[in-house]
């Protein structure tokens, strides 16, 4: 993963704060992001407004498993 800046704005932080991105624990190198994600979850902003959001890595795993059953 990468850290993206738009001018003086850290896009990673901005997206997590607005509930537009998940923090991938296995790739995260920014110790501030989990707390920012927790605040977004508690505020139920962005994807956290969903009652049962599915982590992208679990979504891909489930999709791959379903696909292999069809082939």
mmCIF file of the N, C-alpha and C atoms, coordinates in Angstrom:
data_MODEL
# 
_entry.id   MODEL 
# 
loop_
_atom_site.group_PDB 
_atom_site.id 
_atom_site.type_symbol 
_atom_site.label_atom_id 
_atom_site.label_alt_id 
_atom_site.label_comp_id 
_atom_site.label_asym_id 
_atom_site.label_entity_id 
_atom_site.label_seq_id 
_atom_site.pdbx_PDB_ins_code 
_atom_site.Cartn_x 
_atom_site.Cartn_y 
_atom_site.Cartn_z 
_atom_site.occupancy 
_atom_site.B_iso_or_equiv 
_atom_site.pdbx_formal_charge 
_atom_site.auth_seq_id 
_atom_site.auth_comp_id 
_atom_site.auth_asym_id 
_atom_site.auth_atom_id 
_atom_site.pdbx_PDB_model_num 
ATOM 1   N N  . UNK A 1 1  ? 0.837   -1.165  0.000   1.00 0.00 ? 1  UNK A N  1 
ATOM 2   C CA . UNK A 1 1  ? 0.000   0.000   0.000   1.00 0.00 ? 1  UNK A CA 1 
ATOM 3   C C  . UNK A 1 1  ? 0.890   1.239   0.000   1.00 0.00 ? 1  UNK A C  1 
ATOM 4   N N  . UNK A 1 2  ? 0.265   2.372   -0.163  1.00 0.00 ? 2  UNK A N  1 
ATOM 5   C CA . UNK A 1 2  ? 1.030   3.609   -0.277  1.00 0.00 ? 2  UNK A CA 1 
ATOM 6   C C  . UNK A 1 2  ? 0.383   4.720   0.537   1.00 0.00 ? 2  UNK A C  1 
ATOM 7   N N  . UNK A 1 3  ? 1.160   5.745   0.803   1.00 0.00 ? 3  UNK A N  1 
ATOM 8   C CA . UNK A 1 3  ? 0.641   6.960   1.424   1.00 0.00 ? 3  UNK A CA 1 
ATOM 9   C C  . UNK A 1 3  ? 0.475   7.971   0.299   1.00 0.00 ? 3  UNK A C  1 
ATOM 10  N N  . UNK A 1 4  ? -0.708  8.542   0.198   1.00 0.00 ? 4  UNK A N  1 
ATOM 11  C CA . UNK A 1 4  ? -1.013  9.484   -0.871  1.00 0.00 ? 4  UNK A CA 1 
ATOM 12  C C  . UNK A 1 4  ? -1.270  10.851  -0.273  1.00 0.00 ? 4  UNK A C  1 
ATOM 13  N N  . UNK A 1 5  ? -0.612  11.854  -0.838  1.00 0.00 ? 5  UNK A N  1 
ATOM 14  C CA . UNK A 1 5  ? -0.833  13.238  -0.416  1.00 0.00 ? 5  UNK A CA 1 
ATOM 15  C C  . UNK A 1 5  ? -1.404  14.029  -1.591  1.00 0.00 ? 5  UNK A C  1 
ATOM 16  N N  . UNK A 1 6  ? -2.353  14.869  -1.305  1.00 0.00 ? 6  UNK A N  1 
ATOM 17  C CA . UNK A 1 6  ? -2.903  15.821  -2.272  1.00 0.00 ? 6  UNK A CA 1 
ATOM 18  C C  . UNK A 1 6  ? -2.590  17.200  -1.705  1.00 0.00 ? 6  UNK A C  1 
ATOM 19  N N  . UNK A 1 7  ? -1.509  17.791  -2.176  1.00 0.00 ? 7  UNK A N  1 
ATOM 20  C CA . UNK A 1 7  ? -1.047  19.027  -1.556  1.00 0.00 ? 7  UNK A CA 1 
ATOM 21  C C  . UNK A 1 7  ? -0.597  18.714  -0.141  1.00 0.00 ? 7  UNK A C  1 
ATOM 22  N N  . UNK A 1 8  ? -1.167  19.401  0.812   1.00 0.00 ? 8  UNK A N  1 
ATOM 23  C CA . UNK A 1 8  ? -0.824  19.183  2.224   1.00 0.00 ? 8  UNK A CA 1 
ATOM 24  C C  . UNK A 1 8  ? -1.740  18.172  2.911   1.00 0.00 ? 8  UNK A C  1 
ATOM 25  N N  . UNK A 1 9  ? -2.677  17.590  2.171   1.00 0.00 ? 9  UNK A N  1 
ATOM 26  C CA . UNK A 1 9  ? -3.661  16.674  2.755   1.00 0.00 ? 9  UNK A CA 1 
ATOM 27  C C  . UNK A 1 9  ? -3.202  15.234  2.573   1.00 0.00 ? 9  UNK A C  1 
ATOM 28  N N  . UNK A 1 10 ? -3.173  14.481  3.671   1.00 0.00 ? 10 UNK A N  1 
ATOM 29  C CA . UNK A 1 10 ? -2.908  13.052  3.609   1.00 0.00 ? 10 UNK A CA 1 
ATOM 30  C C  . UNK A 1 10 ? -4.225  12.383  3.210   1.00 0.00 ? 10 UNK A C  1 
ATOM 31  N N  . UNK A 1 11 ? -4.287  11.915  1.963   1.00 0.00 ? 11 UNK A N  1 
ATOM 32  C CA . UNK A 1 11 ? -5.524  11.329  1.437   1.00 0.00 ? 11 UNK A CA 1 
ATOM 33  C C  . UNK A 1 11 ? -5.918  10.067  2.188   1.00 0.00 ? 11 UNK A C  1 
ATOM 34  N N  . UNK A 1 12 ? -4.944  9.306   2.673   1.00 0.00 ? 12 UNK A N  1 
ATOM 35  C CA . UNK A 1 12 ? -5.251  8.101   3.438   1.00 0.00 ? 12 UNK A CA 1 
ATOM 36  C C  . UNK A 1 12 ? -6.062  8.462   4.683   1.00 0.00 ? 12 UNK A C  1 
ATOM 37  N N  . UNK A 1 13 ? -5.561  9.426   5.431   1.00 0.00 ? 13 UNK A N  1 
ATOM 38  C CA . UNK A 1 13 ? -6.235  9.859   6.655   1.00 0.00 ? 13 UNK A CA 1 
ATOM 39  C C  . UNK A 1 13 ? -7.605  10.437  6.322   1.00 0.00 ? 13 UNK A C  1 
ATOM 40  N N  . UNK A 1 14 ? -7.674  11.275  5.293   1.00 0.00 ? 14 UNK A N  1 
ATOM 41  C CA . UNK A 1 14 ? -8.939  11.920  4.926   1.00 0.00 ? 14 UNK A CA 1 
ATOM 42  C C  . UNK A 1 14 ? -9.999  10.884  4.557   1.00 0.00 ? 14 UNK A C  1 
ATOM 43  N N  . UNK A 1 15 ? -9.614  9.867   3.793   1.00 0.00 ? 15 UNK A N  1 
ATOM 44  C CA . UNK A 1 15 ? -10.581 8.850   3.375   1.00 0.00 ? 15 UNK A CA 1 
ATOM 45  C C  . UNK A 1 15 ? -11.051 8.010   4.555   1.00 0.00 ? 15 UNK A C  1 
ATOM 46  N N  . UNK A 1 16 ? -10.143 7.631   5.426   1.00 0.00 ? 16 UNK A N  1 
ATOM 47  C CA . UNK A 1 16 ? -10.537 6.835   6.599   1.00 0.00 ? 16 UNK A CA 1 
ATOM 48  C C  . UNK A 1 16 ? -11.435 7.670   7.507   1.00 0.00 ? 16 UNK A C  1 
ATOM 49  N N  . UNK A 1 17 ? -11.092 8.937   7.708   1.00 0.00 ? 17 UNK A N  1 
ATOM 50  C CA . UNK A 1 17 ? -11.876 9.824   8.572   1.00 0.00 ? 17 UNK A CA 1 
ATOM 51  C C  . UNK A 1 17 ? -13.311 9.985   8.057   1.00 0.00 ? 17 UNK A C  1 
ATOM 52  N N  . UNK A 1 18 ? -13.486 10.013  6.732   1.00 0.00 ? 18 UNK A N  1 
ATOM 53  C CA . UNK A 1 18 ? -14.811 10.193  6.145   1.00 0.00 ? 18 UNK A CA 1 
ATOM 54  C C  . UNK A 1 18 ? -15.551 8.871   5.932   1.00 0.00 ? 18 UNK A C  1 
ATOM 55  N N  . UNK A 1 19 ? -14.950 7.778   6.364   1.00 0.00 ? 19 UNK A N  1 
ATOM 56  C CA . UNK A 1 19 ? -15.595 6.478   6.202   1.00 0.00 ? 19 UNK A CA 1 
ATOM 57  C C  . UNK A 1 19 ? -15.584 6.006   4.763   1.00 0.00 ? 19 UNK A C  1 
ATOM 58  N N  . UNK A 1 20 ? -14.603 6.438   4.001   1.00 0.00 ? 20 UNK A N  1 
ATOM 59  C CA . UNK A 1 20 ? -14.496 6.072   2.591   1.00 0.00 ? 20 UNK A CA 1 
ATOM 60  C C  . UNK A 1 20 ? -13.480 4.959   2.350   1.00 0.00 ? 20 UNK A C  1 
ATOM 61  N N  . UNK A 1 21 ? -12.801 4.525   3.400   1.00 0.00 ? 21 UNK A N  1 
ATOM 62  C CA . UNK A 1 21 ? -11.767 3.495   3.252   1.00 0.00 ? 21 UNK A CA 1 
ATOM 63  C C  . UNK A 1 21 ? -11.617 2.718   4.551   1.00 0.00 ? 21 UNK A C  1 
ATOM 64  N N  . UNK A 1 22 ? -11.222 1.470   4.414   1.00 0.00 ? 22 UNK A N  1 
ATOM 65  C CA . UNK A 1 22 ? -10.912 0.611   5.535   1.00 0.00 ? 22 UNK A CA 1 
ATOM 66  C C  . UNK A 1 22 ? -9.427  0.722   5.841   1.00 0.00 ? 22 UNK A C  1 
ATOM 67  N N  . UNK A 1 23 ? -9.058  0.424   7.049   1.00 0.00 ? 23 UNK A N  1 
ATOM 68  C CA . UNK A 1 23 ? -7.649  0.280   7.400   1.00 0.00 ? 23 UNK A CA 1 
ATOM 69  C C  . UNK A 1 23 ? -7.320  -1.209  7.279   1.00 0.00 ? 23 UNK A C  1 
ATOM 70  N N  . UNK A 1 24 ? -6.394  -1.548  6.404   1.00 0.00 ? 24 UNK A N  1 
ATOM 71  C CA . UNK A 1 24 ? -5.967  -2.932  6.258   1.00 0.00 ? 24 UNK A CA 1 
ATOM 72  C C  . UNK A 1 24 ? -4.915  -3.200  7.323   1.00 0.00 ? 24 UNK A C  1 
ATOM 73  N N  . UNK A 1 25 ? -5.246  -3.921  8.372   1.00 0.00 ? 25 UNK A N  1 
ATOM 74  C CA . UNK A 1 25 ? -4.296  -4.124  9.477   1.00 0.00 ? 25 UNK A CA 1 
ATOM 75  C C  . UNK A 1 25 ? -2.957  -4.705  9.039   1.00 0.00 ? 25 UNK A C  1 
ATOM 76  N N  . UNK A 1 26 ? -2.976  -5.632  8.103   1.00 0.00 ? 26 UNK A N  1 
ATOM 77  C CA . UNK A 1 26 ? -1.721  -6.287  7.723   1.00 0.00 ? 26 UNK A CA 1 
ATOM 78  C C  . UNK A 1 26 ? -0.798  -5.383  6.915   1.00 0.00 ? 26 UNK A C  1 
ATOM 79  N N  . UNK A 1 27 ? -1.324  -4.304  6.324   1.00 0.00 ? 27 UNK A N  1 
ATOM 80  C CA . UNK A 1 27 ? -0.499  -3.398  5.526   1.00 0.00 ? 27 UNK A CA 1 
ATOM 81  C C  . UNK A 1 27 ? -0.326  -2.028  6.157   1.00 0.00 ? 27 UNK A C  1 
ATOM 82  N N  . UNK A 1 28 ? -1.066  -1.737  7.205   1.00 0.00 ? 28 UNK A N  1 
ATOM 83  C CA . UNK A 1 28 ? -1.032  -0.411  7.800   1.00 0.00 ? 28 UNK A CA 1 
ATOM 84  C C  . UNK A 1 28 ? 0.286   -0.144  8.521   1.00 0.00 ? 28 UNK A C  1 
ATOM 85  N N  . UNK A 1 29 ? 0.881   1.011   8.196   1.00 0.00 ? 29 UNK A N  1 
ATOM 86  C CA . UNK A 1 29 ? 2.105   1.438   8.873   1.00 0.00 ? 29 UNK A CA 1 
ATOM 87  C C  . UNK A 1 29 ? 1.900   2.761   9.598   1.00 0.00 ? 29 UNK A C  1 
ATOM 88  N N  . UNK A 1 30 ? 0.665   3.246   9.620   1.00 0.00 ? 30 UNK A N  1 
ATOM 89  C CA . UNK A 1 30 ? 0.352   4.518   10.274  1.00 0.00 ? 30 UNK A CA 1 
ATOM 90  C C  . UNK A 1 30 ? -0.403  4.219   11.563  1.00 0.00 ? 30 UNK A C  1 
ATOM 91  N N  . UNK A 1 31 ? 0.242   4.385   12.709  1.00 0.00 ? 31 UNK A N  1 
ATOM 92  C CA . UNK A 1 31 ? -0.409  4.026   13.980  1.00 0.00 ? 31 UNK A CA 1 
ATOM 93  C C  . UNK A 1 31 ? -1.633  4.885   14.316  1.00 0.00 ? 31 UNK A C  1 
ATOM 94  N N  . UNK A 1 32 ? -1.826  6.002   13.623  1.00 0.00 ? 32 UNK A N  1 
ATOM 95  C CA . UNK A 1 32 ? -2.988  6.852   13.908  1.00 0.00 ? 32 UNK A CA 1 
ATOM 96  C C  . UNK A 1 32 ? -4.256  6.358   13.211  1.00 0.00 ? 32 UNK A C  1 
ATOM 97  N N  . UNK A 1 33 ? -4.116  5.581   12.153  1.00 0.00 ? 33 UNK A N  1 
ATOM 98  C CA . UNK A 1 33 ? -5.290  5.205   11.360  1.00 0.00 ? 33 UNK A CA 1 
ATOM 99  C C  . UNK A 1 33 ? -6.324  4.349   12.094  1.00 0.00 ? 33 UNK A C  1 
ATOM 100 N N  . UNK A 1 34 ? -5.946  3.358   12.899  1.00 0.00 ? 34 UNK A N  1 
ATOM 101 C CA . UNK A 1 34 ? -6.988  2.582   13.590  1.00 0.00 ? 34 UNK A CA 1 
ATOM 102 C C  . UNK A 1 34 ? -7.897  3.439   14.474  1.00 0.00 ? 34 UNK A C  1 
ATOM 103 N N  . UNK A 1 35 ? -7.350  4.412   15.167  1.00 0.00 ? 35 UNK A N  1 
ATOM 104 C CA . UNK A 1 35 ? -8.183  5.286   16.003  1.00 0.00 ? 35 UNK A CA 1 
ATOM 105 C C  . UNK A 1 35 ? -9.073  6.175   15.149  1.00 0.00 ? 35 UNK A C  1 
ATOM 106 N N  . UNK A 1 36 ? -8.559  6.619   14.018  1.00 0.00 ? 36 UNK A N  1 
ATOM 107 C CA . UNK A 1 36 ? -9.367  7.441   13.104  1.00 0.00 ? 36 UNK A CA 1 
ATOM 108 C C  . UNK A 1 36 ? -10.512 6.601   12.545  1.00 0.00 ? 36 UNK A C  1 
ATOM 109 N N  . UNK A 1 37 ? -10.223 5.357   12.188  1.00 0.00 ? 37 UNK A N  1 
ATOM 110 C CA . UNK A 1 37 ? -11.275 4.462   11.706  1.00 0.00 ? 37 UNK A CA 1 
ATOM 111 C C  . UNK A 1 37 ? -12.304 4.210   12.802  1.00 0.00 ? 37 UNK A C  1 
ATOM 112 N N  . UNK A 1 38 ? -11.860 3.999   14.035  1.00 0.00 ? 38 UNK A N  1 
ATOM 113 C CA . UNK A 1 38 ? -12.790 3.761   15.139  1.00 0.00 ? 38 UNK A CA 1 
ATOM 114 C C  . UNK A 1 38 ? -13.707 4.960   15.344  1.00 0.00 ? 38 UNK A C  1 
ATOM 115 N N  . UNK A 1 39 ? -13.173 6.163   15.211  1.00 0.00 ? 39 UNK A N  1 
ATOM 116 C CA . UNK A 1 39 ? -13.999 7.373   15.346  1.00 0.00 ? 39 UNK A CA 1 
ATOM 117 C C  . UNK A 1 39 ? -15.032 7.440   14.225  1.00 0.00 ? 39 UNK A C  1 
ATOM 118 N N  . UNK A 1 40 ? -14.631 7.093   13.010  1.00 0.00 ? 40 UNK A N  1 
ATOM 119 C CA . UNK A 1 40 ? -15.577 7.088   11.885  1.00 0.00 ? 40 UNK A CA 1 
ATOM 120 C C  . UNK A 1 40 ? -16.666 6.039   12.111  1.00 0.00 ? 40 UNK A C  1 
ATOM 121 N N  . UNK A 1 41 ? -16.268 4.879   12.596  1.00 0.00 ? 41 UNK A N  1 
ATOM 122 C CA . UNK A 1 41 ? -17.250 3.818   12.900  1.00 0.00 ? 41 UNK A CA 1 
ATOM 123 C C  . UNK A 1 41 ? -18.249 4.306   13.950  1.00 0.00 ? 41 UNK A C  1 
ATOM 124 N N  . UNK A 1 42 ? -17.737 4.903   15.010  1.00 0.00 ? 42 UNK A N  1 
ATOM 125 C CA . UNK A 1 42 ? -18.605 5.382   16.086  1.00 0.00 ? 42 UNK A CA 1 
ATOM 126 C C  . UNK A 1 42 ? -19.550 6.478   15.613  1.00 0.00 ? 42 UNK A C  1 
ATOM 127 N N  . UNK A 1 43 ? -19.088 7.281   14.653  1.00 0.00 ? 43 UNK A N  1 
ATOM 128 C CA . UNK A 1 43 ? -19.925 8.357   14.103  1.00 0.00 ? 43 UNK A CA 1 
ATOM 129 C C  . UNK A 1 43 ? -20.845 7.848   12.994  1.00 0.00 ? 43 UNK A C  1 
ATOM 130 N N  . UNK A 1 44 ? -20.627 6.605   12.561  1.00 0.00 ? 44 UNK A N  1 
ATOM 131 C CA . UNK A 1 44 ? -21.421 5.966   11.513  1.00 0.00 ? 44 UNK A CA 1 
ATOM 132 C C  . UNK A 1 44 ? -21.429 6.795   10.227  1.00 0.00 ? 44 UNK A C  1 
ATOM 133 N N  . UNK A 1 45 ? -20.239 7.239   9.826   1.00 0.00 ? 45 UNK A N  1 
ATOM 134 C CA . UNK A 1 45 ? -20.104 7.997   8.586   1.00 0.00 ? 45 UNK A CA 1 
ATOM 135 C C  . UNK A 1 45 ? -19.635 7.083   7.467   1.00 0.00 ? 45 UNK A C  1 
ATOM 136 N N  . UNK A 1 46 ? -19.961 7.462   6.242   1.00 0.00 ? 46 UNK A N  1 
ATOM 137 C CA . UNK A 1 46 ? -19.519 6.710   5.074   1.00 0.00 ? 46 UNK A CA 1 
ATOM 138 C C  . UNK A 1 46 ? -19.974 5.268   5.121   1.00 0.00 ? 46 UNK A C  1 
ATOM 139 N N  . UNK A 1 47 ? -19.054 4.367   4.847   1.00 0.00 ? 47 UNK A N  1 
ATOM 140 C CA . UNK A 1 47 ? -19.420 2.943   4.811   1.00 0.00 ? 47 UNK A CA 1 
ATOM 141 C C  . UNK A 1 47 ? -19.875 2.432   6.157   1.00 0.00 ? 47 UNK A C  1 
ATOM 142 N N  . UNK A 1 48 ? -19.549 3.141   7.224   1.00 0.00 ? 48 UNK A N  1 
ATOM 143 C CA . UNK A 1 48 ? -19.947 2.720   8.564   1.00 0.00 ? 48 UNK A CA 1 
ATOM 144 C C  . UNK A 1 48 ? -21.417 3.008   8.844   1.00 0.00 ? 48 UNK A C  1 
ATOM 145 N N  . UNK A 1 49 ? -22.104 3.690   7.919   1.00 0.00 ? 49 UNK A N  1 
ATOM 146 C CA . UNK A 1 49 ? -23.546 3.881   8.059   1.00 0.00 ? 49 UNK A CA 1 
ATOM 147 C C  . UNK A 1 49 ? -24.286 2.564   7.796   1.00 0.00 ? 49 UNK A C  1 
ATOM 148 N N  . UNK A 1 50 ? -23.634 1.661   7.069   1.00 0.00 ? 50 UNK A N  1 
ATOM 149 C CA . UNK A 1 50 ? -24.203 0.336   6.799   1.00 0.00 ? 50 UNK A CA 1 
ATOM 150 C C  . UNK A 1 50 ? -24.233 -0.444  8.105   1.00 0.00 ? 50 UNK A C  1 
ATOM 151 N N  . UNK A 1 51 ? -25.286 -1.181  8.323   1.00 0.00 ? 51 UNK A N  1 
ATOM 152 C CA . UNK A 1 51 ? -25.409 -1.943  9.576   1.00 0.00 ? 51 UNK A CA 1 
ATOM 153 C C  . UNK A 1 51 ? -24.406 -3.081  9.681   1.00 0.00 ? 51 UNK A C  1 
ATOM 154 N N  . UNK A 1 52 ? -24.040 -3.657  8.545   1.00 0.00 ? 52 UNK A N  1 
ATOM 155 C CA . UNK A 1 52 ? -23.139 -4.808  8.562   1.00 0.00 ? 52 UNK A CA 1 
ATOM 156 C C  . UNK A 1 52 ? -22.164 -4.736  7.388   1.00 0.00 ? 52 UNK A C  1 
ATOM 157 N N  . UNK A 1 53 ? -21.240 -3.770  7.414   1.00 0.00 ? 53 UNK A N  1 
ATOM 158 C CA . UNK A 1 53 ? -20.298 -3.671  6.289   1.00 0.00 ? 53 UNK A CA 1 
ATOM 159 C C  . UNK A 1 53 ? -19.375 -4.885  6.258   1.00 0.00 ? 53 UNK A C  1 
ATOM 160 N N  . UNK A 1 54 ? -19.035 -5.307  5.061   1.00 0.00 ? 54 UNK A N  1 
ATOM 161 C CA . UNK A 1 54 ? -18.181 -6.476  4.874   1.00 0.00 ? 54 UNK A CA 1 
ATOM 162 C C  . UNK A 1 54 ? -16.796 -6.018  4.433   1.00 0.00 ? 54 UNK A C  1 
ATOM 163 N N  . UNK A 1 55 ? -15.792 -6.436  5.175   1.00 0.00 ? 55 UNK A N  1 
ATOM 164 C CA . UNK A 1 55 ? -14.425 -6.064  4.848   1.00 0.00 ? 55 UNK A CA 1 
ATOM 165 C C  . UNK A 1 55 ? -14.104 -6.486  3.424   1.00 0.00 ? 55 UNK A C  1 
ATOM 166 N N  . UNK A 1 56 ? -13.420 -5.645  2.653   1.00 0.00 ? 56 UNK A N  1 
ATOM 167 C CA . UNK A 1 56 ? -13.137 -5.988  1.259   1.00 0.00 ? 56 UNK A CA 1 
ATOM 168 C C  . UNK A 1 56 ? -12.362 -7.289  1.107   1.00 0.00 ? 56 UNK A C  1 
ATOM 169 N N  . UNK A 1 57 ? -11.435 -7.561  2.033   1.00 0.00 ? 57 UNK A N  1 
ATOM 170 C CA . UNK A 1 57 ? -10.652 -8.795  1.919   1.00 0.00 ? 57 UNK A CA 1 
ATOM 171 C C  . UNK A 1 57 ? -11.532 -10.020 2.155   1.00 0.00 ? 57 UNK A C  1 
ATOM 172 N N  . UNK A 1 58 ? -12.565 -9.902  2.985   1.00 0.00 ? 58 UNK A N  1 
ATOM 173 C CA . UNK A 1 58 ? -13.493 -11.025 3.183   1.00 0.00 ? 58 UNK A CA 1 
ATOM 174 C C  . UNK A 1 58 ? -14.440 -11.145 2.000   1.00 0.00 ? 58 UNK A C  1 
ATOM 175 N N  . UNK A 1 59 ? -14.860 -10.015 1.444   1.00 0.00 ? 59 UNK A N  1 
ATOM 176 C CA . UNK A 1 59 ? -15.711 -10.026 0.253   1.00 0.00 ? 59 UNK A CA 1 
ATOM 177 C C  . UNK A 1 59 ? -15.003 -10.759 -0.883  1.00 0.00 ? 59 UNK A C  1 
ATOM 178 N N  . UNK A 1 60 ? -13.730 -10.411 -1.123  1.00 0.00 ? 60 UNK A N  1 
ATOM 179 C CA . UNK A 1 60 ? -12.985 -11.054 -2.206  1.00 0.00 ? 60 UNK A CA 1 
ATOM 180 C C  . UNK A 1 60 ? -12.803 -12.542 -1.943  1.00 0.00 ? 60 UNK A C  1 
ATOM 181 N N  . UNK A 1 61 ? -12.551 -12.903 -0.699  1.00 0.00 ? 61 UNK A N  1 
ATOM 182 C CA . UNK A 1 61 ? -12.380 -14.315 -0.343  1.00 0.00 ? 61 UNK A CA 1 
ATOM 183 C C  . UNK A 1 61 ? -13.676 -15.088 -0.598  1.00 0.00 ? 61 UNK A C  1 
ATOM 184 N N  . UNK A 1 62 ? -14.806 -14.526 -0.186  1.00 0.00 ? 62 UNK A N  1 
ATOM 185 C CA . UNK A 1 62 ? -16.096 -15.187 -0.408  1.00 0.00 ? 62 UNK A CA 1 
ATOM 186 C C  . UNK A 1 62 ? -16.414 -15.287 -1.894  1.00 0.00 ? 62 UNK A C  1 
ATOM 187 N N  . UNK A 1 63 ? -16.134 -14.210 -2.635  1.00 0.00 ? 63 UNK A N  1 
ATOM 188 C CA . UNK A 1 63 ? -16.401 -14.215 -4.074  1.00 0.00 ? 63 UNK A CA 1 
ATOM 189 C C  . UNK A 1 63 ? -15.548 -15.269 -4.767  1.00 0.00 ? 63 UNK A C  1 
ATOM 190 N N  . UNK A 1 64 ? -14.287 -15.367 -4.370  1.00 0.00 ? 64 UNK A N  1 
ATOM 191 C CA . UNK A 1 64 ? -13.398 -16.363 -4.957  1.00 0.00 ? 64 UNK A CA 1 
ATOM 192 C C  . UNK A 1 64 ? -13.901 -17.778 -4.653  1.00 0.00 ? 64 UNK A C  1 
ATOM 193 N N  . UNK A 1 65 ? -14.360 -18.009 -3.429  1.00 0.00 ? 65 UNK A N  1 
ATOM 194 C CA . UNK A 1 65 ? -14.873 -19.329 -3.053  1.00 0.00 ? 65 UNK A CA 1 
ATOM 195 C C  . UNK A 1 65 ? -16.117 -19.677 -3.855  1.00 0.00 ? 65 UNK A C  1 
ATOM 196 N N  . UNK A 1 66 ? -17.014 -18.696 -4.018  1.00 0.00 ? 66 UNK A N  1 
ATOM 197 C CA . UNK A 1 66 ? -18.224 -18.940 -4.829  1.00 0.00 ? 66 UNK A CA 1 
ATOM 198 C C  . UNK A 1 66 ? -17.858 -19.217 -6.267  1.00 0.00 ? 66 UNK A C  1 
ATOM 199 N N  . UNK A 1 67 ? -16.904 -18.485 -6.795  1.00 0.00 ? 67 UNK A N  1 
ATOM 200 C CA . UNK A 1 67 ? -16.479 -18.658 -8.182  1.00 0.00 ? 67 UNK A CA 1 
ATOM 201 C C  . UNK A 1 67 ? -15.895 -20.041 -8.413  1.00 0.00 ? 67 UNK A C  1 
ATOM 202 N N  . UNK A 1 68 ? -15.104 -20.531 -7.465  1.00 0.00 ? 68 UNK A N  1 
ATOM 203 C CA . UNK A 1 68 ? -14.494 -21.853 -7.619  1.00 0.00 ? 68 UNK A CA 1 
ATOM 204 C C  . UNK A 1 68 ? -15.551 -22.955 -7.556  1.00 0.00 ? 68 UNK A C  1 
ATOM 205 N N  . UNK A 1 69 ? -16.644 -22.719 -6.870  1.00 0.00 ? 69 UNK A N  1 
ATOM 206 C CA . UNK A 1 69 ? -17.726 -23.707 -6.830  1.00 0.00 ? 69 UNK A CA 1 
ATOM 207 C C  . UNK A 1 69 ? -18.438 -23.805 -8.170  1.00 0.00 ? 69 UNK A C  1 
ATOM 208 N N  . UNK A 1 70 ? -18.463 -22.703 -8.901  1.00 0.00 ? 70 UNK A N  1 
ATOM 209 C CA . UNK A 1 70 ? -19.156 -22.674 -10.192 1.00 0.00 ? 70 UNK A CA 1 
ATOM 210 C C  . UNK A 1 70 ? -18.308 -23.236 -11.328 1.00 0.00 ? 70 UNK A C  1 
ATOM 211 N N  . UNK A 1 71 ? -17.008 -23.299 -11.110 1.00 0.00 ? 71 UNK A N  1 
ATOM 212 C CA . UNK A 1 71 ? -16.112 -23.763 -12.184 1.00 0.00 ? 71 UNK A CA 1 
ATOM 213 C C  . UNK A 1 71 ? -15.803 -25.218 -12.079 1.00 0.00 ? 71 UNK A C  1 
# 
